[in-house]
């Protein structure tokens, strides 16, 4: 049997997007690197492994944590795939990779769901230690020699009888795209569209249109899903330098919503349909007749293709191909 050990994030985002596989018999889904209940041990681990601290002074004995991470007895004849998300790679004792190889003869896979950017990740070391490095972003794939695989999203139960209140919904961190977000909001609002915008991480002095734009620090993912269902269209504004489609695209497809995006690469995707997806290069490009057309309805096959079940199949096939 193939067994998949997924080191995820505590965020409810991944509980939703990976729900198709979490309950599978051969999947162990861990939202913490330490497979223990003790909060004290978890806090001590984060201090001991912290990359900023270890840049200053390399703390010894970090391999003592191996037995507190996934450490179940291996089952003879089973193949083990250890999958690490971006947030776990940041706080990871790389000696654990050697432990996995020795104890389980396991395959090690890193799945990057965010741009590498300025993150403190030693890509060259990961290439030596891992069997497969996966990214959803075409630029990072080309720059770092990763393998491309798009973001995944599980089938989600849609709430019934939710009244649609808004034309366009946006939520996201400002990062390096705040002005693009504000320009798009202005254009949509000036053309009579009802917008529901939530921007995360904006300093007080940079906040504009505070009477109508919500500036927040955080939004629970289930709340985000609820808000999506109250809008006809989702807005996707890419980070500067980003080239792979984002979570907003997955949400639009899985929840049957229109998508307004400045990701020109999306026109190459099999699911692209100009009736449901409008591509713009800036706020001046918007075709407002797009919002008058009927609601989006993506095929079941397209929605099925986004399931993380297919990611596990891809990982298995790719690792077997590399080995052979």
N, C-alpha and C positions, 0 to 999 in steps of 0.2 A: 504493500500500500504506500502511496505517496502521502507524506505528512507535511503540512505547512504550518510553520510557527511564525506568526506575524507580530512583529514588535511595532505597535501603532502609537497613537497619541491619545491622551485623555480626552481630547476634544470630542464633543458629541457629533461633530462633522463626520469623522471617520466611522463612528458607530452607525450612522445613517448610510454613508456611501459604500460601506463594506458589509452591510447587513445581509446581503445574499450569501456570503461565505462564512460569517461569524458562527452560525449554528451548525455548520457542516461537521460531521463526525471526525474527519481527518484534518481539521483546522483548529489550531490553538491561537486565540487572539489575545495578546497581552498589551495593555495600554501603559505598562510601566516596564522599564528594563529589569527591575528586580521583581522576581516572582515570590514576594513575601508580603505580609500584612503590616509589618513594623514600619511606622512612619519615621521613626528615629533612624533605622538602617537606610531608608530611602534618602533621607536628608544627608546623612553622612556620606553615602555613595556619591551624591551630586557634588558635594564639596571635594571629595577625593579625586573624582574624574574630571572636574571642571576644567575645560581647556584653557581658560584665561589664567587660572592659578598655575596649571602645569606649564604654561609658556614662561612663567617666571621661575618656578622651581618644579622640577620633575619629581612628583611624589612617588615614592617606591611602593611596592607590594600591591599594585592595583589588581593583580590577578586573583587576589583573595576573594573578589566579588563573583568570580565565575560560578561558584556553587550556589549563589543566591539568585542567579538568573535562571532561565529555563534549564532544568537539570534532571528531567525525567529519564528513567532508564530506557535506553534505546531498544526498540523491538527489532529483533533479527529479521532481515529480509526487507524491512521498510526503508524507503528513501526519504531523507529529511531535507526540506527546503526552509531556510531561515531568511525571512524577509524583513528588512529594516526600513522604516520610513525616515524622511529627512530629519525630523525632530529627534529621533533616537540616535541617528548617526552623530549628531552634535554632541551628545552626552554618552559616548560609547567608549568603553575600554577595548581597544582593538585586539588586545590579547584574547578576548573572548572568541574572536574568529578562529584563532588557533585551537582553542579549547573545543569549539564546535567540530572542527575538522578531525581532531583526535578522537573525540568521544562518539560522534555520530557519523563521521565521514560525510558531513552535511554540506549541502550547497548553500552558498551565501549570496544573497541578492539585496541590493540597495535600490529602493524606489524613491526617486526625488519628485516630490509633488510641488516643489517651488523652485524658482531660479536659484542657481548656485550663488551668483552675485558676489557679495562680500562675506558670505558665510565662512566660518572657520572650519573648512573641511579639507583634509589632505587627500585630494583626488588621486595623486600618484600612489599613495599608500593603499587606498581602497582598491585600486586596480590590481595591486599585487595580492591583496588578501581575498578579494571577492570573485565569484564566478560570473556575476552579471550585474551591471550598473544600468539602470533604466531611468529615462527622463521623458517627460511629456513635451519638452520644449525643443524645437528643432535646432535652435541656436546652440543650446547647451550640448545637444547630441553631437553637433559638428565640432564644437570647440573642445570638448573633453573626451570625445570618442565613446560616448554612451550609446546604448541601444534605445531606439525610440519606441515608446508605447504611450498611447493617449491616456488621459485621466479616466478613471472608472467611476461608475455611479450605479448603485443598486436600484432595483425596482422599488418604488416608493408608493405607499398607499395614499391616495389623494383624498383629502377631506371633502365630503359632499356638502352641497348647499352653501358654499362660501361665496358671498357676494363680491363681484369684481368691482373695486372702487377706484383703481388707478389705471392710467394708460401705460406708464413706464415706471419700473422699479429698479433701483440701484442700491447695492451695498458693497462696500469695499474699503480697504485701507487707502489713504491718500497716496502714500509712497511718493513716486516721482511723476504722478499723473494728475495732481489736484487741479491744475488749470484746465486740462482737457475735460475733466468731469464737470467743472463749473461752466465751461463754455457750452457743453452739450446740454446741461440743465437749462441754461439761459435760452438757448435756441428752442428747446422743447416747450418750455414754459411760455415763451413769447408767441408761440404758435398755438396756444390754447390747450396744450396737453396737460393732463393732471399727473404730476410727478410725485413719487414717494422715494426720496433720496436719503441714504444714511452713509455718512462718510466717517471713517475711523482714523483717529490719530492725527487730528489737525490742531496745531497751536491756536490759541485764542485769537491772536492777531491776524491769522490767515483765514478766519471764518467769514464767509460772505453769505448773504441771503439767509441769515439765521432764523428769520421768521418762517421760513418754508423748508429749509434743509435741516435734517437732524444730524448734529455732530455728536458722535458717541465714542465710547472707549471699547465697547465689546457688544456683540449680539449673539445670544445662544443660537445654535444652528437650527433647532426646531422652530424657533421664532422666525428665522429667515425663511424657512420653507413655508410657513403660514403666510408670510407677507408676499412671497412669490405668487401664491395662489390667489391673492387679491388684486393682481395686476395682469394686464393683457400682454405686456412685453417686458423683457429683462434687458437692461443695458449692460454691455460688457466694454470696459475701457482697459486696454492692455497696459501692463507696465512697460516702461521704455526698455526696449531690447527683447521683450517677450515675443515668441513666435508660435508657440503651441496654444491650442484652444484651452480656455480656463474652465473652472468649475461652473461659471455662469452658463456656458454653452451646454454642459451636461444637465444642468437644472432646467434649462429651456426645453431640451429634448425630452427629458424624463417626465416633466410636468406639463408638456404640450403648451408651451408659451412661445410667443414670437421673440426674436433676438435681434437687437440693434447692436452692432459691434464694429469696432475699428480694426479688427483682425482680418486683414486682407487674405491671409493664408487659408482662411476657412472655406474659401471658394473652391479649394482643391479637394475638400472632404466629400466622401460619398453621400453623406446626409444633407449636404448643402441644397437648399431649396429657396430661391429668391422670394417665394410667396411668404415664407416664414422667417427668413433671415435676411436682414438688410446690412450690407457692408458699407461703411463710410470711412473716409480718411480724416475728416474733421467735421465739426458741427455744421458747417455750411453745406455739406453734401446731403443732408437728410431729405429723403423723399417722403413727404407727410401722407401721401395716399396709401403708403404701406400700412398705416394704422387703421385705415378704413376697411381693409380686407378681412376675410373671415379668420376665425381663430386658427392657431396652428394645430396640426394633428400629424405627429411623426409615426411612422410605421412601427409595428411591434418588433420587426426584425432589427431595425435601427436601435431601438431601445434595448433589446436583448444584447446587442453587440457591445454595449457599454458596461455590462455587468462585470464585476471583479472575478467572477467565475472564469471568464475568458482570460483574464490576466494570469490566473494560476495555471491555466492550460499553456499559455504562451511561455511562462517561466519554465515549466516542465520541458516543453519541446525545445526551447532554446538551450537549456542546460544540457540536455541529451545530445543536441546537435554539436555543441562545443566540445563535449566529452568525446564524441565519436570522431 
